[in-house]
């Protein structure tokens, strides 16, 4: 089985290089999971949510009165 032994010998120098490359890359999802500051548009949208919720609740109450 000389072919298998040759294959193992050829694979051996490649394996440490692959391990280093994988270790260097790290977890690809880690950068996406980092906390980021919200944009100006997101902040303005969040500030407008209480008024939007209040108007939708009033509309729902009105619809419940019509249906009952």
C-alpha positions, -999 to +999 in steps of 0.1 A: +000+000+000+026+025-010+000+047-026-018+053+007+015+061+025+025+085-002-009+102+001-005+105+039+029+120+035+016+145+010-014+154+031+007+160+062+022+194+052-012+206+040-031+198+072-013+224+095-017+251+069-055+243+067-058+244+105-040+278+107-063+292+079-094+280+097-082+293+131-074+327+115-108+331+100-125+325+133-163+323+136-178+340+105-210+349+124-192+367+151-189+400+132-226+400+124-236+393+160-217+423+173-237+451+188-240+481+166-253+516+172-287+522+156-289+546+127-307+580+128-335+565+108-339+536+132-339+559+162-366+581+147-387+551+139-384+538+175-394+572+188-426+572+167-437+538+179-457+548+210-479+572+190-484+545+163-493+519+188-518+542+205-535+551+172-537+514+162-552+505+196-578+532+192-586+519+157-589+483+171-613+495+198-634+513+173-636+481+151-646+460+181-675+484+188-686+481+152-685+444+153-703+439+186 
